[in-house]
Amino acid sequence: MIQFFSQHQVLQLLDEKLTAVEEHFLKKKQLQQIDTKVTVENKILKGNELDENWQLSQFWYDDYTATELAKEALIQVSEKGTIALIGCPSLYYFLKKKSNDFVTVKLLDIDKRFEAYTDDFFHYNYNNPLPPHIPNKWNKEFDLVIIDPPFLSEECFLKCALTAKYLSKEKIIICTGVVMESFVKKLLKAKKTNFTPKHKHNLGNEFACFINYSSNRFTFAEKES
Ligand SMILES: C[S@@+](CC[C@H](N)C(=O)[O-])C[C@H]1O[C@@H](n2cnc3c(N)ncnc32)[C@H](O)[C@@H]1O
């Protein structure tokens, strides 16, 4: 049997349909928000609890170091700031937790175990430091970039530094061996600070943290002239 509707009834039916669609999307959005919160509070993968793969030169920070670096990073960016991590997966968990998930953090690393961070993970190989291997839209996109290159060689540092400069609006934190100091100064105009990153397993090489801005927490090791 064919049913006829008045214009008024058709409009009413359309209105009801629209409300149902709106409610559906609102519910979906609320569920996504809850899901993100759960991920941050309970389920997020703590990078420095994974096994270190020494072939990839993985030496995780201890919790104190990761916490201090995260605190410094969050002071340097605004509440909704953007931070890129190049080769320092341990920091992701601490940044997300300390900021209550407010900051945007992108982790660039070769280790696909961190795909667990879904869209926040970007598969990166420092041998391909620039577009088209990294997104064009990331040029000068990040308020802060933190790098910890896998190898203590000029070539590796130069390539990671190219990516850092491409991504960064200005501020960069570098954690690397003291032996790299001259390259750090030359390529990124950064200076050694009094903060010494420590690792879960002691490293043979003396390590240091360098920054290319001034900070009240990470003061420069040498007085500025
Ligand atoms: C010296 S570790 C620094 C880890 C840092 N201390 C932490 O706790 O997060 C260097 C990082 O570079 C990554 N890596 C190794 N080879 C790489 C490559 N060819 N391209 C990009 N990243 C690489 C490793 O997976 C590792 O996370």
The ligand as an ORCA input file, in Angstrom:
! r2SCAN-3c Opt
* xyz 0 1
  C      70.298      6.221     20.702
  S      68.567      5.693     20.567
  C      67.833      6.950     21.515
  C      66.711      6.448     22.385
  C      66.395      7.401     23.513
  N      67.496      7.447     24.432
  C      65.114      6.990     24.251
  O      65.201      6.513     25.380
  O      64.024      7.180     23.693
  C      68.281      6.092     18.908
  C      66.925      5.793     18.271
  O      67.110      5.821     16.854
  C      66.344      4.799     16.243
  N      67.011      4.411     14.985
  C      67.954      3.466     14.762
  N      68.298      3.429     13.465
  C      67.566      4.389     12.845
  C      67.467      4.841     11.503
  N      68.209      4.314     10.511
  N      66.616      5.849     11.228
  C      65.851      6.399     12.203
  N      65.895      6.019     13.495
  C      66.729      5.018     13.806
  C      66.272      3.693     17.261
  O      65.127      2.885     17.062
  C      66.271      4.459     18.586
  O      64.964      4.680     19.035
*
